[in-house]
Amino acid sequence: MSIIISDLSYRHPNRDFLFEHLNFAVAKQRKVAIVGDNGTGKTTLLKLMAGELQPTGGSVASASRPYYIPQHTGTLNKSVAEALNVSDKLAALNAIVGGSVSPLDYDTLADDWTITARCRKALAHWRLSHVALNTPADNLSGGEKTKLFLVGLLIHAPAIVLLDEPTNHLDETSRRLLYEYIRQSTATIVVVSHDVTLLNQLHVTCELSGRGIRAYGGNYAFYRAQKEIEDKALSDDIHAEEKALRLARIKAQEVKQQQEKRIAKGEKKKTEVPRIFRKTLTNSAENTAAGLKEKHEEIIGAHRAKLSGLKQQQGALKDLKIDFDHTSIHPGKLLIEARQINFAYRPALPLWKTPLDFTLYSHDRIHLLGDNGAGKTTLIKLLTGLLRPSCGTIRRADFHWIYLDQDYTQVDTACSIEELAAIHNRQHLAVHEVRLRLNRFLFPPGTWDKPCCALSGGEKMRLYLCCLMLGNQTPGLIILDEPTNNLDLASLQILTQTFKGYRGSLLVISHDRHFVEEVGVSKQVRLE
């Protein structure tokens, strides 16, 4: 085995356990996905496997030191060579080439004479040829930092690789390179990701939940098929238990009524019984009634407890369905027409080699493609009037549009959940109606005072959609700019189903091919 997890537990600094007594193993050269809702501890589990956190209990054993690529690279405060952990070797090689005969330099280099060439080749493979080894790593963009860590895979060829949301900031070309690496690699690979295309490259899917970790012997598509079978069985069990609970309550009511009739009948006959026995008969009837009541309360309680357990397994997100009203704009209406447009952030340096033509009709679903820096977000700003083109013309019809980005910045504010909902309550609904809507979108009373900026990606997405519903204005165009990057798989499924059912125009910037296909994109526009 490459990795063995034994009785692993981890407790938060606030003393709450994130998970307890996890046991599983990853065989050599196996490629494993870890999936689960936000907050179940997927990233923490990877950090424990990488040795970046210490467990509260249990152990993690690895055949070799894992190579870990974190979800958030943050501030690195080091050069590219230092981030790649090759600076010492490069310094030793340079010293030797300069005439050094120090045994320390030769020991540090360890006969790795091709280290410089290997670094350059790896940087070029991940489309970072323009990055020098002495460049400060913090000069790189988020996507370039992720690619920098991926460069290390080719340089060091680790036997165990841990990846936490590795495709979040990668463009289309870099994603394809990562998929290819995973297909061809002989390393043991453990991945946490919401990228369905990536998850389908892996051998085993492990689901982490409050009930522990469970392995499914296949990729994500196999896991989803198995989960659908399980969900159907669970739903059937819930319906059966709800029926049993109703019947138990009806039976208890019938028995109670029958007992009351018998007691009433007995009261009439008491006059025929000697007074000395009347108290005995009354006590007997009361004891019988109490015994029957206790018995049926026990049956009802058992059904209620079982039903509660089943519903807890099902999860709240399963029941959330979001349906926009249809837009009032008739299909086929010309919304935007751009002719021979271009844009220059600096004079005489146009963004695109060839000016663009672009048309958007009502109910179109267009996917904007292109690598990082191709100008996708700039085009959106031009089409919506946030920027003016350097050349060409743009005509727009009068319609309502919304822009939804990967960080859900529209709800990333310091105000509370309830305050933001009130701001968007353009229907002037009563306070209790607004709170009912929040509850429907899985924001119960205890969360209403929570600052919006403290919410997870999935929570921000749900709150934003709730605010749209409160505004009661279905847009004619929804622009989605990498909306899936910070979502777990359950939240991604809600987002997908929401926009799949939306009857209006969609303009989608996304490197998530599965999401794009699911929302029914009908046209592609590639920027180069």
Buried (B, 14 or more C-beta within 10 A) or exposed (E): EBBBBBEBBBBEEEEEEBBBEBEBBBEEEBBBBBBBBBEBBBBBBBBBBBEEBEBBEBEBEBBEEBBBBBBEBEEBEBBBBBBBEBBEBBBBBEBBEEEBEEEEBBEBBEEBEEBBEBBBBBBEBBBBEEBEBEBEBBEBEBBBBBBBBBBBBBBBEBBBBBBBBBBBBBBBBBBBBBBEBBEEBEBBBBBBBBBBBBBBBBBBBBBBBBEEBEBBEBBBEBBBEBBEEEBEEBEEBBEEBBEBBEEBBEEBEEBBEEBEEEBEEBEEEBEEEEEEEBEEBBEEBEEEBEEBBEEBEEBBEEBBEBBEEBBEBBBEBBEBEBEBEEBEBEEEBEBBBBBEBBBEEEEEEBBBEEBBEBBBBBBBBBBBBBBBEBBBBBBBBBBBEEBEBBEBEBEBBEBBBBBBBBBBEBBBEEBBBBBBBBEBBEEEBEEEEBBEBBBBBBBEEEBBEBBBEEBBBBBBBBBBBBBBBBBEBBBBBBBBBBBBBBBBBBBBBBBBBBBEBBBBBBBBBBBBBBBBEBBEBEEEBEBE
